[in-house]
Amino acid sequence: MKHEFIIKKCKACDTMVKVLQKCNDEGCDIICCGEPMQTLLPNSVDAAVEKHVPTYEKHGDEIVVRVNHVMEQDHYIEWICMVNDTTECMVTLCPGQTPEVRFPYRANSTLYAYCNKHGLWKTEVE
Protein backbone atom coordinates (compact mmCIF):
# COMPACT_ATOMS: atom_id res chain seq x y z
CA MET A 1 0.00 0.00 0.00
CA LYS A 2 1.41 3.37 -1.04
CA HIS A 3 1.64 5.81 1.84
CA GLU A 4 -0.26 9.07 1.60
CA PHE A 5 1.80 12.06 0.46
CA ILE A 6 0.34 15.20 2.04
CA ILE A 7 1.73 18.71 1.55
CA LYS A 8 0.10 21.72 3.22
CA LYS A 9 0.68 25.36 2.27
CA CYS A 10 -0.06 28.67 3.98
CA LYS A 11 -2.02 31.06 1.76
CA ALA A 12 -0.50 34.09 3.49
CA CYS A 13 3.25 33.36 3.62
CA ASP A 14 3.65 30.36 1.23
CA THR A 15 5.22 28.17 3.93
CA MET A 16 4.91 24.46 3.04
CA VAL A 17 4.98 21.46 5.36
CA LYS A 18 4.92 17.73 4.69
CA VAL A 19 2.52 15.79 6.91
CA LEU A 20 4.16 12.62 8.19
CA GLN A 21 1.03 11.15 9.71
CA LYS A 22 -2.48 12.37 9.01
CA CYS A 23 -4.83 13.15 11.91
CA ASN A 24 -8.43 12.15 11.25
CA ASP A 25 -9.89 13.91 14.28
CA GLU A 26 -11.98 17.03 13.84
CA GLY A 27 -10.07 20.26 14.47
CA CYS A 28 -6.59 18.88 13.73
CA ASP A 29 -5.67 21.59 11.24
CA ILE A 30 -2.12 22.90 11.05
CA ILE A 31 -2.26 26.66 11.63
CA CYS A 32 0.06 29.22 10.02
CA CYS A 33 -0.39 33.01 10.03
CA GLY A 34 -3.53 32.45 12.10
CA GLU A 35 -5.29 30.32 9.46
CA PRO A 36 -5.51 26.59 8.68
CA MET A 37 -3.00 25.54 6.03
CA GLN A 38 -4.44 24.28 2.73
CA THR A 39 -3.78 20.73 1.53
CA LEU A 40 -2.23 20.80 -1.95
CA LEU A 41 -4.15 18.56 -4.33
CA PRO A 42 -2.16 17.38 -7.34
CA ASN A 43 -3.37 18.06 -10.85
CA SER A 44 -2.87 15.46 -13.53
CA VAL A 45 -3.75 17.47 -16.64
CA ASP A 46 -1.84 20.46 -17.97
CA ALA A 47 -3.91 23.60 -17.49
CA ALA A 48 -1.35 26.20 -18.59
CA VAL A 49 0.82 26.74 -21.66
CA GLU A 50 3.85 25.50 -19.73
CA LYS A 51 3.98 21.81 -18.99
CA HIS A 52 3.81 20.74 -15.38
CA VAL A 53 3.21 16.99 -15.30
CA PRO A 54 6.50 15.19 -14.69
CA THR A 55 7.57 12.63 -17.29
CA TYR A 56 10.16 9.89 -16.94
CA GLU A 57 12.35 7.52 -18.92
CA LYS A 58 13.63 4.27 -17.47
CA HIS A 59 17.37 3.66 -17.83
CA GLY A 60 18.38 0.38 -16.22
CA ASP A 61 17.74 0.56 -12.49
CA GLU A 62 16.91 4.28 -12.44
CA ILE A 63 14.55 6.78 -14.00
CA VAL A 64 15.28 10.23 -15.37
CA VAL A 65 12.44 12.56 -14.42
CA ARG A 66 11.86 15.74 -16.42
CA VAL A 67 9.39 18.59 -16.32
CA ASN A 68 9.08 20.59 -19.55
CA HIS A 69 8.91 23.93 -17.77
CA VAL A 70 10.59 27.32 -17.61
CA MET A 71 13.01 27.90 -14.75
CA GLU A 72 12.81 31.68 -14.45
CA GLN A 73 13.34 33.68 -11.26
CA ASP A 74 9.61 34.26 -10.74
CA HIS A 75 8.25 31.02 -12.30
CA TYR A 76 9.90 27.65 -11.86
CA ILE A 77 9.65 24.08 -10.59
CA GLU A 78 10.61 24.23 -6.89
CA TRP A 79 10.96 20.50 -6.33
CA ILE A 80 10.45 17.04 -7.79
CA CYS A 81 9.63 14.05 -5.59
CA MET A 82 9.18 10.30 -6.02
CA VAL A 83 6.96 8.46 -3.49
CA ASN A 84 6.11 4.79 -3.05
CA ASP A 85 5.26 2.49 -0.16
CA THR A 86 8.81 2.40 1.25
CA THR A 87 10.71 5.31 -0.28
CA GLU A 88 10.43 9.04 -0.67
CA CYS A 89 13.06 10.97 -2.62
CA MET A 90 12.89 14.75 -3.09
CA VAL A 91 15.17 17.12 -4.99
CA THR A 92 14.78 20.88 -4.62
CA LEU A 93 15.51 23.08 -7.62
CA CYS A 94 16.39 26.74 -8.17
CA PRO A 95 15.74 29.15 -11.03
CA GLY A 96 18.20 28.57 -13.85
CA GLN A 97 18.59 24.86 -13.16
CA THR A 98 17.28 22.22 -15.53
CA PRO A 99 14.13 20.57 -14.09
CA GLU A 100 15.55 17.06 -14.42
CA VAL A 101 16.47 14.56 -11.69
CA ARG A 102 17.38 10.89 -11.35
CA PHE A 103 15.75 8.48 -8.95
CA PRO A 104 16.02 4.71 -8.41
CA TYR A 105 13.42 2.92 -10.54
CA ARG A 106 10.54 1.70 -8.41
CA ALA A 107 7.42 0.46 -10.18
CA ASN A 108 4.14 1.78 -8.80
CA SER A 109 5.71 5.00 -7.53
CA THR A 110 4.19 8.44 -7.91
CA LEU A 111 6.18 11.40 -9.23
CA TYR A 112 5.30 14.90 -8.03
CA ALA A 113 6.47 18.28 -9.34
CA TYR A 114 5.70 21.57 -7.63
CA CYS A 115 5.45 24.80 -9.68
CA ASN A 116 5.67 27.98 -7.62
CA LYS A 117 2.80 29.51 -9.63
CA HIS A 118 0.61 26.57 -10.66
CA GLY A 119 0.90 24.15 -7.76
CA LEU A 120 1.36 20.42 -7.44
CA TRP A 121 1.33 17.98 -10.37
CA LYS A 122 1.76 14.22 -10.50
CA THR A 123 2.15 11.16 -12.68
CA GLU A 124 2.42 7.44 -11.95
CA VAL A 125 5.47 5.25 -12.66
CA GLU A 126 4.63 1.92 -14.29
C-alpha positions as CSV (number, residue, x, y, z in Angstrom):
1,M,0.0,0.0,0.0
2,K,1.4,3.4,-1.0
3,H,1.6,5.8,1.8
4,E,-0.3,9.1,1.6
5,F,1.8,12.1,0.5
6,I,0.3,15.2,2.0
7,I,1.7,18.7,1.5
8,K,0.1,21.7,3.2
9,K,0.7,25.4,2.3
10,C,-0.1,28.7,4.0
11,K,-2.0,31.1,1.8
12,A,-0.5,34.1,3.5
13,C,3.3,33.4,3.6
14,D,3.7,30.4,1.2
15,T,5.2,28.2,3.9
16,M,4.9,24.5,3.0
17,V,5.0,21.5,5.4
18,K,4.9,17.7,4.7
19,V,2.5,15.8,6.9
20,L,4.2,12.6,8.2
21,Q,1.0,11.1,9.7
22,K,-2.5,12.4,9.0
23,C,-4.8,13.1,11.9
24,N,-8.4,12.1,11.2
25,D,-9.9,13.9,14.3
26,E,-12.0,17.0,13.8
27,G,-10.1,20.3,14.5
28,C,-6.6,18.9,13.7
29,D,-5.7,21.6,11.2
30,I,-2.1,22.9,11.0
31,I,-2.3,26.7,11.6
32,C,0.1,29.2,10.0
33,C,-0.4,33.0,10.0
34,G,-3.5,32.4,12.1
35,E,-5.3,30.3,9.5
36,P,-5.5,26.6,8.7
37,M,-3.0,25.5,6.0
38,Q,-4.4,24.3,2.7
39,T,-3.8,20.7,1.5
40,L,-2.2,20.8,-1.9
41,L,-4.1,18.6,-4.3
42,P,-2.2,17.4,-7.3
43,N,-3.4,18.1,-10.9
44,S,-2.9,15.5,-13.5
45,V,-3.7,17.5,-16.6
46,D,-1.8,20.5,-18.0
47,A,-3.9,23.6,-17.5
48,A,-1.3,26.2,-18.6
49,V,0.8,26.7,-21.7
50,E,3.8,25.5,-19.7
51,K,4.0,21.8,-19.0
52,H,3.8,20.7,-15.4
53,V,3.2,17.0,-15.3
54,P,6.5,15.2,-14.7
55,T,7.6,12.6,-17.3
56,Y,10.2,9.9,-16.9
57,E,12.4,7.5,-18.9
58,K,13.6,4.3,-17.5
59,H,17.4,3.7,-17.8
60,G,18.4,0.4,-16.2
61,D,17.7,0.6,-12.5
62,E,16.9,4.3,-12.4
63,I,14.5,6.8,-14.0
64,V,15.3,10.2,-15.4
65,V,12.4,12.6,-14.4
66,R,11.9,15.7,-16.4
67,V,9.4,18.6,-16.3
68,N,9.1,20.6,-19.5
69,H,8.9,23.9,-17.8
70,V,10.6,27.3,-17.6
71,M,13.0,27.9,-14.7
72,E,12.8,31.7,-14.5
73,Q,13.3,33.7,-11.3
74,D,9.6,34.3,-10.7
75,H,8.3,31.0,-12.3
76,Y,9.9,27.6,-11.9
77,I,9.7,24.1,-10.6
78,E,10.6,24.2,-6.9
79,W,11.0,20.5,-6.3
80,I,10.4,17.0,-7.8
81,C,9.6,14.1,-5.6
82,M,9.2,10.3,-6.0
83,V,7.0,8.5,-3.5
84,N,6.1,4.8,-3.1
85,D,5.3,2.5,-0.2
86,T,8.8,2.4,1.3
87,T,10.7,5.3,-0.3
88,E,10.4,9.0,-0.7
89,C,13.1,11.0,-2.6
90,M,12.9,14.8,-3.1
91,V,15.2,17.1,-5.0
92,T,14.8,20.9,-4.6
93,L,15.5,23.1,-7.6
94,C,16.4,26.7,-8.2
95,P,15.7,29.2,-11.0
96,G,18.2,28.6,-13.9
97,Q,18.6,24.9,-13.2
98,T,17.3,22.2,-15.5
99,P,14.1,20.6,-14.1
100,E,15.6,17.1,-14.4
101,V,16.5,14.6,-11.7
102,R,17.4,10.9,-11.4
103,F,15.8,8.5,-8.9
104,P,16.0,4.7,-8.4
105,Y,13.4,2.9,-10.5
106,R,10.5,1.7,-8.4
107,A,7.4,0.5,-10.2
108,N,4.1,1.8,-8.8
109,S,5.7,5.0,-7.5
110,T,4.2,8.4,-7.9
111,L,6.2,11.4,-9.2
112,Y,5.3,14.9,-8.0
113,A,6.5,18.3,-9.3
114,Y,5.7,21.6,-7.6
115,C,5.4,24.8,-9.7
116,N,5.7,28.0,-7.6
117,K,2.8,29.5,-9.6
118,H,0.6,26.6,-10.7
119,G,0.9,24.2,-7.8
120,L,1.4,20.4,-7.4
121,W,1.3,18.0,-10.4
122,K,1.8,14.2,-10.5
123,T,2.2,11.2,-12.7
124,E,2.4,7.4,-12.0
125,V,5.5,5.3,-12.7
126,E,4.6,1.9,-14.3
